[in-house]
Amino acid sequence: MELLDFTPESYLQELMERRRTALVEFWAPWCVYCRRLELPMQQIAGEHGELLCGRVNVDELPEQAAELQIDTVPTLVLFRGGKAAARLVGPDSKAKIEAFLRENSGE
């Protein structure tokens, strides 16, 4: 599966209506650390077909970021059933994201 760039129209539809497990990166284009995560997030999206993987640009969707009290980018939020279940602030590698997913697998 590909890494989605959420728009105001697709964000709630994808997370709430599908009720899928989703990994969402809250990022900003000016954030160097966020840009470094683009490739690892694309790889995770391709390797974890069961996950809906996407990104929310906090400059374009500030309401969604504020609703989840995102004050640091990058922040990853794992959603289950349309609700935030876990978060990881400032991951700096694919390995840390994979560990976060394992720790929060719900199994």
Backbone bond lengths (Angstrom), bond angles and torsions (degrees), N, CA, C in turn:
res aa  C-N    CA-C-N  psi(-1)  N-CA   C-N-CA  omega(-1)  CA-C   N-CA-C  phi
1 M - - - 1.454 - - 1.518 108.38 -
2 E 1.296 116.71 151.16 1.455 121.54 -179.01 1.529 111.67 -90.42
3 L 1.319 114.77 161.84 1.462 122.23 175.50 1.523 107.76 -81.16
4 L 1.328 116.51 121.45 1.462 121.76 -177.17 1.526 110.98 -90.55
5 D 1.314 116.26 144.21 1.463 121.82 169.69 1.521 106.16 -102.10
6 F 1.327 116.45 108.67 1.456 120.57 -176.62 1.517 111.42 -72.13
7 T 1.316 115.01 141.52 1.458 123.40 173.63 1.520 106.61 -109.17
8 P 1.322 118.31 169.24 1.466 118.72 176.82 1.528 111.93 -55.94
9 E 1.327 117.16 -34.84 1.460 120.38 -178.22 1.526 112.14 -75.09
10 S 1.335 117.56 -35.50 1.466 119.98 -173.32 1.518 113.95 -89.41
11 Y 1.327 118.24 -22.06 1.463 121.26 -173.17 1.523 111.90 -56.70
12 L 1.310 117.24 -62.16 1.466 120.24 -178.37 1.518 112.00 -67.18
13 Q 1.314 117.05 -37.68 1.459 119.82 179.60 1.529 110.32 -58.96
14 E 1.316 117.21 -49.04 1.457 120.92 -178.10 1.524 111.78 -65.80
15 L 1.317 117.63 -43.32 1.465 120.24 -174.80 1.520 113.49 -80.80
16 M 1.308 117.28 -39.70 1.454 120.37 -173.40 1.532 113.05 -89.93
17 E 1.314 116.76 -45.69 1.456 119.26 -175.06 1.518 112.22 -72.73
18 R 1.310 117.58 -38.43 1.465 119.95 -178.69 1.520 112.42 -76.97
19 R 1.314 116.46 -27.51 1.466 121.42 -178.78 1.527 111.74 54.89
20 R 1.325 115.94 34.95 1.454 121.87 178.91 1.515 109.79 -92.37
21 T 1.323 114.93 162.17 1.452 119.56 169.90 1.527 106.34 -73.55
22 A 1.319 115.94 130.99 1.459 120.68 -175.42 1.520 110.20 -136.14
23 L 1.323 115.09 142.07 1.456 122.26 173.13 1.522 106.39 -111.55
24 V 1.338 116.09 117.54 1.460 120.82 -175.24 1.523 109.45 -120.80
25 E 1.322 114.99 127.00 1.461 121.06 175.78 1.523 108.54 -96.22
26 F 1.308 116.43 124.28 1.459 122.21 172.05 1.526 105.73 -93.99
27 W 1.340 115.63 120.19 1.457 121.75 -170.25 1.520 110.76 -141.83
28 A 1.329 115.06 175.67 1.472 121.35 174.66 1.525 107.83 -144.77
29 P 1.328 117.05 144.45 1.463 119.87 -177.60 1.528 114.13 -64.21
30 W 1.310 117.75 -23.87 1.458 121.31 179.75 1.530 112.62 -83.75
31 C 1.325 117.04 -5.73 1.468 122.38 -175.56 1.535 109.91 -89.78
32 V 1.326 116.51 112.83 1.464 121.72 -179.28 1.528 110.37 -61.82
33 Y 1.308 117.92 -42.23 1.466 121.17 -179.04 1.528 111.00 -63.44
34 C 1.319 116.14 -35.18 1.466 120.15 177.91 1.518 111.09 -66.01
35 R 1.308 116.37 -42.53 1.468 120.01 179.63 1.519 110.92 -63.04
36 R 1.326 117.40 -33.36 1.470 121.18 178.40 1.533 111.81 -67.17
37 L 1.305 117.11 -23.67 1.470 120.54 -179.29 1.520 113.51 -85.30
38 E 1.324 118.31 -7.41 1.458 119.58 -175.43 1.529 111.68 -59.31
39 L 1.322 118.81 -49.01 1.461 121.16 -179.30 1.536 111.50 -65.11
40 P 1.342 119.54 -48.70 1.465 118.31 177.43 1.536 113.23 -58.33
41 M 1.328 117.13 -38.44 1.466 119.30 178.56 1.529 111.13 -67.31
42 Q 1.340 117.74 -37.64 1.455 120.67 176.03 1.524 110.69 -63.88
43 Q 1.322 116.84 -40.40 1.463 121.01 178.77 1.528 110.80 -64.66
44 I 1.305 116.94 -43.83 1.467 120.70 179.22 1.519 110.36 -63.11
45 A 1.318 116.66 -41.67 1.470 120.13 178.04 1.525 110.38 -59.64
46 G 1.331 117.20 -39.94 1.452 121.14 179.83 1.518 113.66 -72.90
47 E 1.318 116.83 -31.31 1.465 121.47 -175.92 1.523 113.40 -89.07
48 H 1.314 117.64 -20.93 1.466 122.14 -176.56 1.527 108.87 -118.57
49 G 1.316 115.32 75.41 1.456 120.53 -177.09 1.518 114.31 -61.22
50 E 1.329 116.64 -21.34 1.463 120.42 179.98 1.527 112.06 -76.42
51 L 1.335 116.49 -16.73 1.463 121.76 -179.24 1.519 111.09 -94.98
52 L 1.304 116.10 139.11 1.454 121.54 166.80 1.528 104.93 -87.41
53 C 1.319 117.80 116.23 1.465 122.11 -177.40 1.520 109.37 -113.05
54 G 1.321 115.56 130.76 1.451 118.72 -178.91 1.512 112.29 -155.51
55 R 1.326 114.06 176.74 1.462 121.42 -178.91 1.517 109.64 -130.43
56 V 1.317 115.10 145.66 1.456 122.57 174.66 1.521 107.41 -121.06
57 N 1.319 116.25 118.22 1.457 122.00 175.51 1.529 106.95 -78.07
58 V 1.333 116.55 112.65 1.465 120.46 -175.07 1.524 112.45 -66.96
59 D 1.333 117.64 -20.79 1.462 119.97 176.54 1.530 110.86 -74.96
60 E 1.335 116.79 -31.91 1.467 121.15 -179.68 1.525 113.01 -90.40
61 L 1.322 117.00 -26.03 1.470 121.78 -178.15 1.530 110.32 -128.10
62 P 1.336 117.67 60.68 1.466 119.78 -176.27 1.526 113.35 -64.69
63 E 1.332 117.69 -28.10 1.469 119.60 -179.08 1.527 110.89 -64.89
64 Q 1.339 116.52 -40.83 1.463 119.93 -179.69 1.526 110.59 -67.10
65 A 1.311 116.81 -40.18 1.459 120.48 177.68 1.531 110.85 -64.64
66 A 1.319 116.87 -44.02 1.464 120.85 -179.84 1.525 111.28 -64.92
67 E 1.324 116.66 -39.94 1.457 121.50 179.91 1.531 111.37 -58.04
68 L 1.334 116.39 -34.96 1.464 121.42 -179.47 1.527 112.29 -98.01
69 Q 1.327 116.54 7.78 1.462 123.32 179.36 1.527 111.40 55.69
70 I 1.324 115.86 45.26 1.458 121.90 176.19 1.522 107.04 -82.57
71 D 1.325 117.11 114.32 1.455 119.31 178.91 1.525 112.37 -122.15
72 T 1.330 116.95 1.01 1.452 122.38 177.04 1.520 108.44 -133.83
73 V 1.323 116.27 135.94 1.459 119.79 173.67 1.527 107.97 -120.14
74 P 1.318 116.72 141.68 1.456 127.11 0.72 1.525 111.67 -81.54
75 T 1.318 115.24 145.39 1.462 123.05 170.64 1.517 107.33 -130.24
76 L 1.322 115.79 131.16 1.457 121.17 175.67 1.520 108.73 -101.69
77 V 1.323 116.57 136.03 1.462 121.69 177.01 1.518 107.62 -123.50
78 L 1.323 115.45 129.59 1.457 121.99 176.18 1.520 107.40 -97.51
79 F 1.322 116.21 122.09 1.461 122.50 -179.76 1.524 109.64 -105.64
80 R 1.325 115.52 137.98 1.464 121.83 171.36 1.514 107.42 -130.38
81 G 1.321 116.03 130.12 1.458 119.49 179.31 1.516 113.23 58.98
82 G 1.329 116.68 30.43 1.451 120.46 178.46 1.513 114.94 81.92
83 K 1.353 117.69 3.18 1.471 120.89 -178.79 1.521 110.31 -121.13
84 A 1.316 116.10 145.08 1.464 121.13 177.36 1.524 109.02 -65.36
85 A 1.339 116.06 125.39 1.457 120.90 -177.07 1.525 112.73 -110.12
86 A 1.328 117.25 -29.02 1.465 121.16 -178.89 1.520 108.40 -160.41
87 R 1.333 115.98 159.16 1.462 119.77 178.16 1.518 110.28 -142.57
88 L 1.319 114.01 152.62 1.461 122.77 177.51 1.524 106.95 -132.36
89 V 1.323 116.01 119.21 1.464 121.02 -177.89 1.524 109.49 -99.28
90 G 1.324 116.03 127.95 1.450 122.27 173.21 1.514 116.76 68.36
91 P 1.331 119.19 39.73 1.468 117.70 177.43 1.526 109.66 -64.79
92 D 1.334 116.56 144.39 1.461 118.51 -177.29 1.523 113.40 -121.24
93 S 1.340 116.69 9.89 1.459 118.34 179.11 1.527 110.52 -159.75
94 K 1.319 114.63 160.78 1.457 120.44 174.85 1.519 110.21 -62.31
95 A 1.331 116.89 -37.84 1.469 121.25 -179.57 1.529 111.28 -59.62
96 K 1.321 117.41 -40.31 1.469 120.11 179.08 1.524 111.56 -68.43
97 I 1.328 116.10 -36.23 1.465 119.33 177.92 1.527 109.63 -68.14
98 E 1.329 116.91 -42.73 1.471 120.71 178.12 1.533 110.73 -61.38
99 A 1.333 117.46 -42.82 1.462 120.88 177.89 1.525 110.71 -62.20
100 F 1.325 117.20 -41.41 1.463 122.30 177.12 1.527 110.30 -59.58
101 L 1.321 116.95 -44.11 1.469 120.63 179.24 1.523 111.11 -64.81
102 R 1.330 117.48 -41.71 1.474 120.39 177.90 1.530 111.15 -62.60
103 E 1.336 116.40 -44.96 1.463 121.34 -178.20 1.529 111.84 -64.32
104 N 1.316 116.60 -27.05 1.462 121.13 -175.24 1.521 111.97 -116.14
105 S 1.325 116.37 29.95 1.461 120.49 -175.94 1.530 112.22 -70.78
106 G 1.325 117.54 -18.30 1.468 120.04 179.36 1.506 113.04 77.50
107 E 1.317 117.23 10.98 1.463 120.47 -179.61 1.503 110.81 -96.99
